[in-house]
Amino acid sequence: MNITIFGSGYVGLVTAACFADAGNDVLCVDVDAAKVERLRRGECPIYEPGLESLLVDNAWAGRLRFTTSAAEGVAHGLYQFIAVGTPPNEDGSADMQYVLAVAKSIGQHMSGYRVVVSKSTVPVGTADKVREAIAIELQTRGADIEFDVVSNPEFLKEGAAVSDFNKPDRIVVGVSSDKAAELMHALYAPFNRNHDRMIVMDVRSSELTKYAANAMLATKISFMNEMANLAEALGADIEKVRLGIGSDPRIGFHFIYPGCGYGGSCFPKDVKALAHTASAVGFEARLLNGVEAVNKRQKNRLFQKLQKHFGSLQGKTVALWGLAFKPRTDDMREAPSRALMEAIWAAGGNVRAYDPVAMDEARRLYGERDDLVLATSPEDAVLGADALTIVTEWRVFHSPNFERLASLLKTPVIFDGRNLYEPALVEKAGIAYYAIGRGRS
């Protein structure tokens, strides 16, 4: 099948590579000429396990190409996927200008029936706006051409996106015609062979499903962080509580790990956008607003613990293990590490940081500065630091030599934002240990 993907960001590239790997002829369109040239050379602009080899293999096989031409893209694909960014506005709403610009281009150039598929995370009602934008362009041209607009939200986890696409838990499709539903079934058939994972619904319900899913997961995280803070005040151990409630199958163990807050490109943006959508229709989303407020507060917990322990951070050097918002990605958007580093700098402190894959992203974000050293290894980050903070739960950080850490740190103290270690084991090595919800505040 001929497929066009508008947008070569995270969602667009994974979608393009996986569809091409299933034998489809995929053309990816992006306005960034430099990025298109990089992709043509086989360079993947993002870190995602397994993605670069898929891009290279399918480009070499001729099933995946890249262009800056919207006209070429519209002419190519029966399926026109919109996978461009929807960054947050200052009021928390999603910025729809890029989605609607693509819709306008499709209307300007289409010459035959097209299935326009919204893959971007968009507010409820966006499909109607996309349909209207295309219809206006067709009317301007005096063209009477049939098209369908479909909502097909992505549920990809950064760090496991290729696997998630190839073996999806569910394929949510919002349609307004039987023809569109049949074509989407045909498109996803290679990913739907074991049993039917496709859930077909109306378009608005599909658009809301994506936001509701992310909001639900964010709510679980914020709930556990709230309980962790309460556990500290009560002298309880949140890790024991987690085991106690997670064993209930109605709750489960997924997304109930307390920590220093969630980040990334999805949860923060989507919770705010859903709350804004609710407000726009006169509904006060108290729970959503609370989830966001708890997360904002939680991102400050490690800094509060540092400040309480040292009194002043002026001239202190803090080692950070982990910069990405979670393991197996280099994404630092809304990452807790950023909130922590910026608070340390504002207090007159210095940072020595290490992350297995996000070092280049940190350089891009912060450039060269005297109060930031990007270390070559976990041990190098700790060398001469006054304290160690654990911000991202990369596997390489799980089993350190605590006696060695105690000798490298000026002050033997660890602030663990991911509860990786057993307090007694750390303290046996002569290191003061502060975790999230484990007694010591």
N, C-alpha and C positions, 0 to 999 in steps of 0.2 A: 504494500500500500504506500502511496505517496503522502508524506506527513511533513508539515512545516511547523517549526517551533520558533515563536518570536521570543527572544530573550535567551542569552547564554550564561545566565547566572546559575546558582546552585540547582534549582528545580529544572530549569530548561536543559542544562547539560546532562543531568541524570536521565531525564525523560528522553532526550534525543538519543543518547548512547544506548539505552536499554531497548528502545523501539528499533533502532538500527540493528542491534545484535540479534533481534528476533526475525531479521530478514527484510524489514521495511526500508524504503528509500526516504531518508530523512534530510531535510534542509533546515539548518539553523540560521536565523536572521538576528543580527545585532547591530545597533547603531554605532558601537564602539569599533572603529576600524582597526585599532591596534590590537584589541582582543581577538578579533576575527583572524588577523594575521598570525597571532600566537597559536590559535587553535588549528589553523591550516598547517602550521609547522609541527603540530603534534604536542604542543605544550598545554597542559591543563592549568587554568588560572586559579583553581581552588584545590585544597587538599581534601580528598574523599577516597577512602580505601577502595581499590578496584576500578575507579573511574577512568584514570588516565589510560590504562591498557585497553579498556573498552573503546575509548575515543580513538586511539591510534589504530587499533585493529579494524574498526569499522570504517574509518576514513581510508585506510589502505585498501580495503575491499570495495570502496566506491559506494558504500551504503550511507555514508554520513558526510555532508558537505556544509560549508559555512559561507555566508554572504552578508553584505551590508544592504543589499537591495530588497526593499519591501515588495516591489513589483514582482521580482523573481520569486520571492517566497509565496506570494498569493497565487501566482500562476502554477506553482509546483504542487501544492498539497490539497487533496480533497479535505483533509483534516488540518485546520488552522489552529494550532495551540497558542494561547496567550500565556506566557510564563515570565512576564516582566515584573519588576519590583513594585511593591505598594508600600513605600516607606511611610512612617507615621508623620502626620502634621503636628504642629505644636499643641493642638487641642486633643491629640490622641487618635483622631480619625485617620483612616487610610487615605493616602494620596493616590487618586485614581487617574492622574493625568497620563501616565504611561500606558495603562490598560486601554483607555479611551483613544489614545493616539494610534495604537495598533488597530483597534476596531475601525477607526476612520480610514486607515491605510487599506484595510481589507475591503471596505466599501468602495474605495476609489479604484481598486485594481481588479476586483473579481469579475470573471467573465462567465462563470458557471456555478452550479450548486456547490456550496461549501458548508462543512460542519465546523463552526467556530467554537472552540473548546477553551473555557476559562480554567487554567491550571493555577493561576495566581490565587493567593488568599485574598478574597475580596468581600466587602460587606454585602449583606442580604439586599437584593435589588439591583446588583451590578449587571447581571445578565440582561435585565430590561434596558439599562443604559447602553450596553454594548449593542444590543439589537437596534436601539433607536439611532445610535451613531452610524451604524452600517446603513440603515434604511435612509437616513438623511443624505448620505453620499450617493446611494443608488438613485434616489429621487433627483438629486442635482444633476446626475448624469443622464437622467431619463431612462434608466435601465430597470427592467422588471426581472429580477433574478432571485430565485428561491435560495434560502439559507436557513440553517438552524443554529441556535446558540445553546450550548451545553455547559453545565457546571460539572467539573471533574476534579475536585480538590485532591491535593497530594497529602499523603500521610507518611512522609519520609523522615527517618531519624538521621540526623547528621552523624556520620561515622558508620552507618549501616544502610545507607540510602540505596545502593545498588541491590543489595539483598532484599530490602523492603519492596523495591519496585518489581523485582523478578518473582518474589514470593509474597504477595500482598496478603494482609489479614482480611482486607475488604477493598473493593473497588466501588466507590460511591459515584453515581452518575445521576445528575439532574437534567431531565429532558422535558420538552413540551410537545414532542411528536413521536409516534411509533417508529418512523423512519430513522430518526436520530438514535433512538434506543437500539435498533437493529445494527446500525453502523458502529456504535460503540461496543456492542457485544462482539462484532466481528474483529474490531481492532484489538481488543483485549483477550481474544481467544487463546493466544499462546501463553498468557499469564494466568489462565483461568481453567486449566485442564483437569486438575485433581478433583475439585468440586466447585460449584458455582459460587464465586465470591462477589459477584456483581450485585449491588443493591441499587435498584433503579427507583427514583423518586422524582418529585417535582423540583424545579430549579431552586426555588427559595429554600426549601428544606435542605437541599444539598449544600447551598452556600452557608447555611447556619450550622450544619453538621461539622464542618471544618473548624469553625470558631468554637463551637461547643466542646469538641474533643480537646483542643488545646487548653481551653479555659478549665476543663475538668482536671486535666493533668497538673496544671499550675495550681489549682485549688488544693490538690492532695499535697503538693510540695509545701505550700504556705501553711496548710494545717499542721503538718509535721514540724515545721519550723516554729510555729506558735506553741505547740506542745513541748518542743525542746527548750524554749525559753522558760516555759512554766516549770519544766522538770528541774532546770537549774535553780529556780527560786524555791522549789520544794525539796531539793536534795535528792531527787530521783535520777535514774539513768535512762535517758531516752532510747538508748540502744536496746535495753531490756524491754522497754515499752513497745518499741518497734516490732520485736520478735513476738511479743504477746498479742498485739493486734493483727499483725500480718498473717498469723497462722489461721485467722478467721477467713474462710474462702470468700466471704462477702466483701472483704477488704483487700486481701492479697498483699504481696510484698512489693509490687511495682510502684515506683514513684512515692515511696514513704520514707526515703532517706533524708534525714535532716541535714542541713548544711548552711552555707553562707549565701544562699539565695540562688534563684535561677536566672539565666541570661539567654543569649542567643538571638536569632533573627525572628523567632516565632512567638514564644510565650509572652514576653513583655509587650510586643507590638499587638498581638492578637487579643490579649486581655483588655488592653486599653481601647482598641478599636471596637470590641464587642460592647464594652461599657458605654462608649460614645454612641454606638448604634442604638442602644437601649434608651439613652438620654434623648436622642433625636425623635423617638416616638413617644416620649413622655413617660418612660419607665425608669425608675431608679434602681439600678442594679447594685444593691448594697453589698452582696457577696463578692461580686467582681471587683468592686472598688476596694473592698477589704483585702482581697487576695493581692492586689497590686500594692496596697499600703504595707502589708506585712512583708512582702518581698523587698520593697525599698528599704525598710528598716533592717531586714536581715542582712542585706549587703553591707551594712555598717557594723555588724556584730564583731568581726575580727578586729577592726580598728578600735572599737570601744574596749575590747579586751586588752589590746596592746597599750592603749592609753592608760587604762586602769593599772596595768602592771608596772609600767615605766614612769607614770606621772607625766613626763614630757618626752616627746619623740624628737625634739630638736637635736640634730647631729647624730641621731641613731641610724643604724643601717639595718634594714629588715630584708631578709631573704624570702622570696616568693617561689614556691614550687607550683607551677601551673599558671598559665595565662589564658588559654582558650576557655570558653565557657563550659566545656565538658571535654572528656577524652575523645580521641580519634577524630579531631577536627582542628583546624587552625582558626576557627571563627572566634573573634573577640568582641562581637557585637553585644552590647549590654552585659559583658562578662563581669562577674564579681571582682575579678582581679583589677579591673580598671577603676572601680569604685575604691578599692583598697589602696592602690598605688597613688591615686590622686589625693586621697585623704592623708596619706603619709607625707606626700610632698607638701601639701598645704600646712602640715604641722612642722615642717622643717626637717623631715627625715629623708633618708636615701633608700633606694631599692636595688637589690641584686636579684634578678629574676631568671628562671629557667623554665622552658617548656619544650617538649620533644619536637613539636612541629610549628608552633605559633611565633617563633622568634622573628621571622621576617615580617609577620603581620604587626608585631609590636613595634618594630623599627618603622614601618610605614605609618603607624598611628602617632608615635611619639618622637620619631627622629632621634638625633643625637642630643643628649642633655647630660649635664654633670651629675644629676641625682639619680640616674638610671644606668645600671650595668646589666647588660644581657649576657649572662654567664654561659660557659661552654658545657657545663654539666651540672647535675644536682649538687655535687660536692663543691664545685667552684662557686655556686651561688651562695652556699652557706659560709664559705671561707671568710672569717673576720666579721661576720654579721652579728648583730646584737640579739636577733631572734629569728626563728624560722616559722613561716606561715605556710600551711597547706591549703591551696585554693582550688586546684583541679585534681581529681582522683585518678590520674594516670597510673597504670599498673607499675611503672618503674619506681613510683614513690611508695609502694605498699610495704616493702620490707627493707628499710634502711638499717645500717649498723648504728645503733643508738649511742654506743660508747664512742664511736668515731665522730658522730655529730656533736656530742658533748665536748669533745676536744677541739672541734673547729669553731664552735660558737663562742663569742665573747661572753655571752650570758646564756647558759644552757636552758633555753625555754622554747617550747613549740606551741604554736597556736594552730590547731587542726580544724580547718573549716569543713572537712569532709568526714571526720570521725573514722580515720583509717586505722588507728592504733588502739591497743588496750592500755588504758592509763597506768596500770600497775607495771607493765613491761617498760614503758617509757620512764617512769619515775624511778624504777630500779637502777636505771643507768645514770641517775642523778640529774635528770632533766625535768624541769617544771612543765606540766602539760595542761593546756587549756583546750577543751573540745567544745562541741555544740551540744548543750543539754546533758552533760555528763557530770554534774555536780559542781565543779569549780567554775565560778563565774568570772 
